[in-house]
Amino acid sequence: MRTRTIDLGEGMAVAVDEAGAGQRPLLLVHGFTGARTDFADHLSALADAGWWAVAPDLRGHGESVKPAGEEAYSLDHFAADAWALVDALGWDRLVLLGHSMGGMVAQVAAVRRPAALDGLVLMDTTHGPLDLDAELAALGAQIVRDGGMAAVKEALDAMGDEGPLTTPAHLRLLAERPGYREDGARKFLECAPAMYAAMLSQLLAQDHRLDALAVLDLPTLVIVGEQDTPFLAPSEDIAAAMPAAELVVVPEAGHAPQFEHPEAWRAAVLGFLERL
């Protein structure tokens, strides 16, 4: 595996981890406040299976460019960056995988250029607005505007290990994987405050995409952790709506099955890729 920075033009530069260069293209897109390292445990295995696996930091995340204004962040911006990266890599066709917010980005990208996709993997994601407290989201946006990501982290830390994405699988991982909590904190603090503020509101107000997804006759794997309650029903809806979709529920996993049950997640993804 190697890390490099790729210039997308117009001041956009993204950091990527990749393995298997020259093989069949696979782009892996992380979620909100995540990073390219969310897939680092699996890139070598994907390369061994014949894939050129590329995982970028989205704009506003990790080591990629961080525009200062909130207007520079949206699902549309992220999807445009994904296609710009595909073009910069010289790929004509690819398989696209998106996790959580990255799954929403993948949906927007797939609707834009479905003919360029051999397959789609939508992981622990939804097809429309998130069911979150709008007042709490607005408060989070104001905190980050006033005090940056460190102030938001302090507020979240005060709440403890509670929240809609806190599952037994997540708590087990915190206890069993050294450095997992610290790595999550690092990724969070590396995010651009403008990105955090912009996406908090946009994820609650995004368009419904189920009708647009229903016309995509594209091999699709919808994968979700069995404990990821907020995303189970949306995942079932997506799998039922898309004509060539299959649903895999990963046991003993929550919102991050690639970490929480890596063997089952990898088996599901590799099995799908092998069938394409």
Backbone torsions as a table, in degrees:
resi	resn	phi	psi	omega
1	MET	NA	141.8	175.8
2	ARG	-134.1	160.8	176.8
3	THR	-118.2	137.2	175.5
4	ARG	-151.2	168.3	176.8
5	THR	-110.2	133.6	-177.6
6	ILE	-117.1	128.1	179.7
7	ASP	-84.0	121.4	179.0
8	LEU	-97.2	-0.2	-178.4
9	GLY	88.4	162.5	178.7
10	GLU	54.6	37.7	176.1
11	GLY	79.8	4.9	-179.1
12	MET	-96.1	122.9	175.5
13	ALA	-134.1	132.4	-178.0
14	VAL	-122.9	142.3	174.4
15	ALA	-88.5	137.7	179.3
16	VAL	-133.4	148.3	162.5
17	ASP	-102.6	140.7	-179.5
18	GLU	-149.1	156.2	175.1
19	ALA	-150.7	149.4	176.9
20	GLY	80.1	30.9	-176.6
21	ALA	-53.0	136.6	178.3
22	GLY	93.6	-8.2	179.1
23	GLN	-91.6	-161.9	-176.4
24	ARG	-72.2	130.3	-170.4
25	PRO	-73.6	135.9	176.0
26	LEU	-141.0	122.1	179.0
27	LEU	-109.1	129.0	-177.1
28	LEU	-116.9	120.9	-172.1
29	VAL	-113.3	121.6	-177.8
30	HIS	-77.8	177.1	-176.3
31	GLY	-99.1	-171.8	-178.3
32	PHE	-60.3	123.6	-178.6
33	THR	63.7	19.0	173.5
34	GLY	-91.8	-156.2	-179.4
35	ALA	-164.6	169.7	179.7
36	ARG	-58.9	-28.0	-178.3
37	THR	-69.3	-7.5	176.1
38	ASP	-62.2	-17.3	-179.4
39	PHE	-116.3	6.8	-173.0
40	ALA	-60.6	-32.9	-178.4
41	ASP	-65.8	-16.8	-169.8
42	HIS	-117.2	-8.7	-174.1
43	LEU	-63.1	-40.1	-179.4
44	SER	-65.3	-40.4	178.6
45	ALA	-65.6	-38.2	177.2
46	LEU	-65.5	-40.2	177.2
47	ALA	-64.1	-40.8	178.9
48	ASP	-62.2	-27.1	179.8
49	ALA	-87.1	3.0	174.3
50	GLY	103.1	17.2	-175.7
51	TRP	-113.9	142.4	169.5
52	TRP	-90.2	93.0	-173.1
53	ALA	-92.5	121.8	-178.3
54	VAL	-124.1	124.7	179.0
55	ALA	-121.0	109.6	-179.9
56	PRO	-93.0	157.9	160.3
57	ASP	-79.7	123.7	173.8
58	LEU	-63.2	157.3	174.8
59	ARG	-54.0	142.2	-179.0
60	GLY	82.0	0.9	-178.0
61	HIS	-127.3	154.4	170.4
62	GLY	52.0	-128.1	-177.0
63	GLU	-103.2	10.4	176.6
64	SER	-82.6	170.0	-177.6
65	VAL	-60.0	147.4	-176.6
66	LYS	-128.5	85.0	176.3
67	PRO	-55.2	147.3	-173.0
68	ALA	-80.2	-29.5	-173.5
69	GLY	-92.3	144.7	-179.9
70	GLU	-64.7	-24.7	-179.8
71	GLU	-67.7	-10.7	-178.8
72	ALA	-86.7	4.2	-174.6
73	TYR	-126.4	128.5	175.2
74	SER	-171.5	167.4	174.1
75	LEU	-60.1	-36.1	178.7
76	ASP	-64.0	-41.8	177.9
77	HIS	-63.0	-44.7	-179.4
78	PHE	-63.4	-41.6	179.8
79	ALA	-65.3	-41.0	177.4
80	ALA	-61.8	-40.2	177.6
81	ASP	-63.4	-39.5	-179.8
82	ALA	-60.9	-44.8	179.3
83	TRP	-69.4	-34.0	175.8
84	ALA	-64.3	-37.6	177.6
85	LEU	-67.1	-43.7	176.9
86	VAL	-56.0	-45.3	179.8
87	ASP	-65.2	-40.7	-179.8
88	ALA	-64.9	-31.4	178.5
89	LEU	-78.4	-11.6	180.0
90	GLY	79.7	22.6	-178.4
91	TRP	-85.7	134.7	172.6
92	ASP	-91.5	-36.7	-179.9
93	ARG	-138.2	157.8	-178.4
94	LEU	-162.5	170.6	165.4
95	VAL	-106.7	137.3	-176.1
96	LEU	-116.7	127.0	177.3
97	LEU	-119.5	133.2	177.6
98	GLY	-133.9	136.2	-178.7
99	HIS	-110.2	125.9	175.5
100	SER	57.8	-118.0	175.5
101	MET	-59.4	-34.1	175.7
102	GLY	-61.6	-30.4	174.4
103	GLY	-68.0	-34.1	175.4
104	MET	-68.3	-41.6	175.6
105	VAL	-59.8	-44.0	-179.6
106	ALA	-62.1	-37.2	178.0
107	GLN	-65.0	-46.7	178.9
108	VAL	-61.0	-42.8	179.8
109	ALA	-64.9	-40.9	-178.3
110	ALA	-65.7	-38.6	178.6
111	VAL	-66.0	-32.6	-179.6
112	ARG	-70.1	-43.8	-172.9
113	ARG	-139.2	62.6	-176.4
114	PRO	-63.7	-29.3	-176.4
115	ALA	-67.8	-17.1	-180.0
116	ALA	-87.9	-2.6	-174.2
117	LEU	-106.0	131.3	171.2
118	ASP	-88.8	-20.5	-178.8
119	GLY	-171.3	164.1	-176.0
120	LEU	-139.6	134.7	174.8
121	VAL	-122.0	118.8	-179.4
122	LEU	-113.3	118.1	-166.1
123	MET	-122.0	118.1	176.6
124	ASP	46.5	60.5	-174.7
125	THR	-139.4	-176.3	-179.8
126	THR	-141.4	167.9	-175.0
127	HIS	-105.8	7.5	-178.0
128	GLY	-163.4	-162.5	-175.3
129	PRO	-57.3	141.8	176.6
130	LEU	-73.8	145.3	178.7
131	ASP	-89.4	78.1	-179.3
132	LEU	-123.9	159.6	177.9
133	ASP	-70.0	114.3	-176.6
134	ALA	-63.3	-38.0	179.6
135	GLU	-66.5	-38.8	178.6
136	LEU	-67.3	-39.4	177.9
137	ALA	-64.2	-41.8	178.7
138	ALA	-63.8	-37.2	177.4
139	LEU	-65.0	-42.7	177.9
140	GLY	-60.8	-40.6	178.8
141	ALA	-64.0	-40.1	-179.5
142	GLN	-68.7	-39.0	178.9
143	ILE	-61.5	-43.2	-177.2
144	VAL	-71.0	-32.7	176.5
145	ARG	-66.2	-36.2	-177.0
146	ASP	-82.5	-38.5	-170.4
147	GLY	-128.5	1.2	178.2
148	GLY	81.1	-176.7	-175.8
149	MET	-65.4	-31.3	179.9
150	ALA	-63.8	-36.9	178.8
151	ALA	-67.6	-38.9	177.2
152	VAL	-65.4	-43.3	179.4
153	LYS	-61.5	-39.9	177.7
154	GLU	-61.3	-41.5	179.1
155	ALA	-66.6	-40.9	179.7
156	LEU	-69.2	-38.7	178.7
157	ASP	-62.2	-32.9	179.3
158	ALA	-65.5	-23.1	179.0
159	MET	-81.3	-14.3	-178.7
160	GLY	75.6	-167.6	-179.6
161	ASP	-82.2	66.1	178.5
162	GLU	-133.0	155.2	179.1
163	GLY	143.0	169.8	-175.3
164	PRO	-64.9	-21.1	-178.4
165	LEU	-101.9	3.3	176.3
166	THR	-82.6	117.6	-176.7
167	THR	-129.8	165.3	174.0
168	PRO	-55.7	-36.1	179.1
169	ALA	-65.2	-41.0	179.2
170	HIS	-65.7	-44.1	-179.7
171	LEU	-65.4	-37.4	176.6
172	ARG	-61.8	-42.5	-179.3
173	LEU	-65.2	-40.1	176.9
174	LEU	-58.9	-37.0	-178.0
175	ALA	-78.8	-31.5	-169.4
176	GLU	-101.9	-24.6	-175.6
177	ARG	-103.9	108.9	-179.4
178	PRO	-59.7	133.6	176.1
179	GLY	82.1	-1.0	-176.0
180	TYR	-66.0	-44.4	178.5
181	ARG	-63.0	-43.4	-178.5
182	GLU	-65.7	-36.9	178.3
183	ASP	-65.9	-39.8	176.6
184	GLY	-63.2	-40.0	177.9
185	ALA	-64.7	-40.6	178.9
186	ARG	-62.0	-47.3	179.7
187	LYS	-60.5	-41.0	-179.8
188	PHE	-63.0	-48.0	-176.5
189	LEU	-69.7	-22.4	178.0
190	GLU	-76.3	-12.5	-177.2
191	CYS	-72.2	151.0	177.0
192	ALA	-76.0	130.9	177.0
193	PRO	-55.0	-38.1	179.8
194	ALA	-63.0	-38.5	177.4
195	MET	-64.0	-45.3	-177.7
196	TYR	-61.7	-47.3	-179.4
197	ALA	-64.4	-43.8	-177.0
198	ALA	-64.9	-45.4	-173.2
199	MET	-77.4	-25.7	176.0
200	LEU	-55.4	-46.2	-179.0
201	SER	-77.5	-38.3	-175.4
202	GLN	-69.7	-32.5	179.3
203	LEU	-68.2	-25.1	176.4
204	LEU	-82.5	-21.8	-173.4
205	ALA	-114.0	8.4	-176.3
206	GLN	-64.3	160.4	-179.8
207	ASP	-71.2	154.4	169.5
208	HIS	-76.9	134.8	-174.7
209	ARG	-117.4	3.6	-172.0
210	LEU	-61.1	-41.2	179.2
211	ASP	-63.9	-40.1	179.3
212	ALA	-67.6	-36.4	178.8
213	LEU	-69.7	-32.1	-175.1
214	ALA	-64.9	-20.2	-179.8
215	VAL	-95.4	0.5	178.7
216	LEU	-87.6	103.9	177.0
217	ASP	-87.3	73.3	-169.3
218	LEU	-131.8	128.5	177.1
219	PRO	-53.9	122.6	-172.7
220	THR	-136.2	132.7	170.6
221	LEU	-105.6	122.1	173.3
222	VAL	-105.3	118.8	-173.9
223	ILE	-126.3	137.2	-176.0
224	VAL	-152.5	143.6	175.7
225	GLY	-72.5	141.0	-175.7
226	GLU	-64.5	-21.9	179.9
227	GLN	-94.3	-1.1	-175.4
228	ASP	-85.1	69.9	-170.4
229	THR	-53.2	-44.9	-177.9
230	PRO	-63.0	-20.2	-173.6
231	PHE	-112.8	0.6	179.0
232	LEU	-66.5	-54.4	-178.4
233	ALA	-63.2	-44.4	176.1
234	PRO	-59.6	-37.1	177.9
235	SER	-65.0	-41.7	177.2
236	GLU	-62.8	-39.9	179.0
237	ASP	-62.4	-44.6	-179.7
238	ILE	-62.8	-46.7	-178.2
239	ALA	-63.3	-35.8	179.7
240	ALA	-73.5	-31.1	-175.2
241	ALA	-81.1	-34.0	-174.5
242	MET	-85.2	129.6	-171.3
243	PRO	-66.0	-23.9	-176.9
244	ALA	-121.3	34.7	-176.3
245	ALA	-103.8	149.3	172.0
246	GLU	-127.9	148.5	-177.8
247	LEU	-110.9	131.8	173.0
248	VAL	-124.2	123.5	175.7
249	VAL	-102.0	118.7	-175.5
250	VAL	-84.8	120.7	-179.0
251	PRO	-69.8	153.5	175.6
252	GLU	55.4	36.4	-179.7
253	ALA	-139.8	153.5	176.5
254	GLY	-112.5	-124.6	-173.1
255	HIS	-80.9	-11.9	-178.4
256	ALA	-129.2	67.1	-175.6
257	PRO	-63.8	-22.8	178.3
258	GLN	-66.4	-21.3	174.1
259	PHE	-98.6	-41.0	-168.2
260	GLU	-80.6	-32.1	173.9
261	HIS	-143.7	69.1	-170.3
262	PRO	-61.2	-35.5	-178.3
263	GLU	-65.0	-45.0	-179.4
264	ALA	-68.6	-39.1	178.4
265	TRP	-63.0	-46.6	-177.4
266	ARG	-65.2	-39.4	179.3
267	ALA	-62.7	-40.9	-179.9
268	ALA	-66.5	-44.9	-177.8
269	VAL	-68.2	-46.8	-179.9
270	LEU	-64.6	-38.3	177.8
271	GLY	-61.3	-42.6	177.0
272	PHE	-64.1	-46.2	-178.7
273	LEU	-61.6	-38.3	-179.4
274	GLU	-65.4	-27.9	-178.2
275	ARG	-83.3	-9.6	-177.6
276	LEU	-71.1	NA	NA
